[in-house]
Structures are given as structure tokens and as C-alpha cells.
């Protein structure tokens, strides 16, 4: 099991939290807490991107889906890393082999609870996830995020991700497709570039 105890980096700014952050592999007992992080991030970050009633539906799906996802076939091929502060799961990164380009890695989901946005928790989690992706031997790491998720897009750019030029439309179930943008980063550029402003993502 991957375990790493760190503190929010000093460049996180005056609002950073000095409580050590534990990064570890998620277990089945974390499913509900991961769902809460996922739901809270969606509720705040995407409130201007979806009609309210549909957003509430999407939020509840994400709140309740992790128990079944963690026992689904193929889940073992991925890594689900959580950031724990005190005794609380407050962020997670879900990543593994790319769904199409098997040589590349992919971050399937990266979310922090809004209460820890700007504290450096998400930055510490990205550092830990990046270490594991580099160790996995992937030449490039890719991710998708909503075009309207400006906070997340700034966060990824500050960690060295760049737009790949690939875009797609995705219908989450409300019949109103939204645009997603793909970002990529070469693992040859190993060092994670720290954010210059306090940012945390919701993707």
C-alpha cells in the first residue's frame, strides 16, 4: 500500500493548513467518504454549468456510486489514492492506464472537497499521484475536464499540463452535451511545477 505523510507546501500561501496530509491507497471503507468529496466538488464547481435539478441528480449519483465502482471488474487495474487530513478523506485521485492509448496514463478523476480548496491538499495529492504515474512508466499522462471548469483548468496548467488539441462533447444524461477538453503532460518533465496561486481542482 502506498503511504506518504506530507504537509501542505509552503507555496500554498497564508491560507494553507499545516496539519500533515496522509496520502494512501483507498480501501472499501472509504467509499462513502470518497462519494461525499465527489458530490461536494460537483455541487460547488459545476453549479453554473448544469441546470439545478439535473445537477442535483448528477451529484447524488456521484455520492452513491463508489461502493459499486470499487468492486467492478477492471477496477484493480487503476489506482485510487486518497488524501486524509486528521481522520477525514478530503480529496482523491483516480488514475491508471489510458482507456484508448494503452502506453499512456490517464487521470480519470481528481477531486478535492471545497472546504480544503486553497490549502495545498490538492497540490500534495497531485504530487503523490504524479510520482506513481511516473513510476508506472507512462510516457504521457492525459486527462479530460469540462471546458467550463476554469478552476480545474488553471490548476492543471500550473502543474505542467497542456491542452492536447482534442475536444469532445459529453452528455451526462440531461440531453445537453457539454464540451470537454483533453490535457496532457510528458513524464519526461518529471518535476511537478507548483502553483503560483492557491488553486484546487474540481474536474
C-alpha atoms as one frame of an Amber mdcrd trajectory, in Angstrom:
protein
   0.000   0.000   0.000   1.265   3.452  -0.924   1.524   5.746   2.086   3.093
   9.151   2.240   2.779  11.729   5.003   3.368  15.291   3.926   2.391  18.817
   4.796   0.805  21.419   2.601   3.730  23.009   0.752   4.817  26.490   1.854
   3.903  27.969  -1.537   0.250  27.118  -0.808   0.059  30.579   0.769  -1.153
  32.031   4.064  -4.406  30.034   3.997  -2.587  26.703   3.876  -3.238  24.091
   6.553  -0.194  22.830   8.456  -1.857  19.600   9.582   0.031  16.712   7.949
  -1.736  15.173   4.971  -1.639  11.390   4.621  -1.739  10.007   1.091  -2.713
   6.343   0.881  -4.466   3.798  -1.271  -8.220   3.847  -0.803  -9.957   0.905
   0.840 -13.546  -0.285   0.581 -14.347   1.507   3.840 -13.512   4.829   2.161
 -16.273   4.538  -0.453 -18.805   6.749   1.338 -16.235   9.435   2.142 -14.972
   9.466  -1.441 -18.566   9.844  -2.596 -19.023  12.842  -0.309 -15.908  14.515
  -1.724 -17.061  13.806  -5.282 -20.574  15.111  -4.630 -19.469  18.259  -2.808
 -16.952  19.147  -5.516 -19.563  18.756  -8.250 -22.166  20.734  -6.291 -19.907
  23.768  -5.953 -17.728  23.656  -9.060 -20.417  22.894 -11.631 -23.370  24.876
 -10.305 -23.160  27.289 -13.256 -22.680  24.546 -15.860 -25.849  22.477 -15.369
 -29.496  23.213 -14.667 -30.073  22.922 -10.906 -32.365  19.885 -10.854 -30.066
  17.935 -13.157 -27.012  18.945 -11.167 -28.644  17.590  -8.012 -29.260  14.298
  -9.813 -25.659  14.098 -11.006 -24.404  14.929  -7.508 -26.408  12.128  -5.903
 -25.141   9.628  -8.482 -21.569  10.526  -7.593 -22.292  10.393  -3.893 -23.533
   6.807  -4.092 -21.512   5.189  -6.888 -18.145   4.432  -5.291 -19.014   1.275
  -3.388 -20.046  -0.455  -6.623 -17.218   1.080  -8.655 -14.607  -0.236  -6.254
 -15.742  -3.832  -6.754 -16.351  -3.579 -10.506 -14.300  -5.712 -12.936 -11.207
  -3.860 -14.030 -11.018  -1.582 -11.004  -7.862  -3.341  -9.803  -6.003  -2.045
 -12.866  -6.383   1.511 -11.596  -5.129   3.342  -8.523  -7.439   5.231  -6.192
  -5.372   7.481  -3.947  -6.914   9.481  -1.107  -5.675  12.463   0.862  -6.523
  12.259   4.557  -6.256  15.180   6.957  -6.881  14.283  10.565  -9.253  11.338
  10.223 -11.103  12.683   7.181 -10.770  11.807   3.499 -10.760  15.224   1.841
  -9.553  14.563  -1.726  -8.957  11.698  -4.135  -7.161  10.912  -7.380  -8.259
   8.038  -9.617  -5.787   7.073 -12.348  -4.231   4.257 -14.349  -3.703   3.122
 -17.953  -5.321   5.230 -20.653  -8.640   3.858 -21.863  -7.556   4.065 -25.539
  -3.810   4.750 -25.714  -2.536   1.838 -23.642   1.020   3.171 -23.431  -0.158
   6.396 -21.794  -1.511   7.020 -18.336  -4.774   8.765 -17.570  -6.181  10.629
 -14.595  -9.819   9.555 -14.651 -10.876  11.793 -11.796  -9.266  14.289  -9.431
 -11.425  15.972  -6.805 -10.942  17.887  -3.576 -13.664  18.799  -1.096 -14.427
  22.532  -1.351 -13.517  23.006   2.318  -9.863  22.247   1.505  -9.604  24.244
  -1.704  -6.636  26.568  -1.458  -4.950  24.741   1.441  -2.348  22.782  -0.522
  -4.061  19.411  -0.013  -4.813  19.027  -3.731  -1.247  20.009  -4.606   0.144
  17.357  -2.259  -2.213  14.787  -3.782  -1.189  15.682  -7.328   2.465  15.293
  -6.362   1.777  11.831  -4.962  -0.308  10.758  -7.949   2.332  12.056 -10.347
   5.080  10.077  -8.585   3.082   6.876  -9.078   2.259   7.651 -12.708   5.938
   8.259 -13.450   6.845   5.026 -11.659   4.263   3.278 -13.855   6.383   4.006
 -16.917   3.801   6.013 -18.844   5.455   8.412 -21.334   2.475  10.770 -21.256
  -0.360  11.350 -18.797  -3.714  12.601 -20.074  -6.960  13.807 -18.524 -10.283
  15.297 -19.557 -12.003  18.209 -17.863 -15.052  20.317 -18.618 -14.364  23.388
 -20.726 -16.261  25.479 -18.196 -14.302  24.157 -15.204 -11.970  27.136 -15.108
 -10.582  26.486 -11.637  -9.594  22.936 -12.549  -8.067  24.048 -15.838  -5.897
  26.630 -14.073  -4.798  24.016 -11.559  -3.736  21.547 -14.250  -1.877  24.192
 -16.229   0.111  25.143 -13.155   1.174  21.524 -12.823   2.546  21.490 -16.347
  -0.439  20.034 -18.219  -1.186  21.497 -21.647  -4.174  21.220 -23.957  -3.646
  18.347 -26.387  -5.958  19.790 -29.031  -8.529  17.022 -28.504 -12.062  18.004
 -27.553 -15.289  16.058 -27.215 -18.909  16.556 -26.290 -20.314  14.571 -23.399
 -23.934  14.122 -22.390 -24.198  13.380 -18.677 -27.871  12.457 -19.049 -29.740
  15.741 -19.358 -29.707  15.804 -23.160 -27.464  18.872 -23.194 -23.936  17.845
 -24.191 -21.107  19.846 -22.648 -17.650  20.351 -24.080 -14.658  18.564 -22.557
 -11.012  19.421 -23.210  -8.135  16.970 -23.011  -4.911  17.923 -21.227  -1.635
  16.036 -21.388   1.804  16.141 -19.829   5.006  14.245 -20.586   6.519  12.316
 -17.702   9.923  13.221 -19.120   9.292  16.585 -17.479   9.202  14.894 -14.109
   9.349  17.769 -11.685   5.883  18.984 -10.738   5.699  22.747 -11.123   3.960
  24.162  -8.045   1.019  26.504  -8.459   1.827  30.185  -8.133  -1.610  30.917
  -6.699  -3.817  28.976  -4.330  -5.903  26.711  -6.538  -7.641  23.375  -6.073
  -9.469  21.422  -8.749 -12.866  20.001  -9.340 -12.886  18.111 -12.587
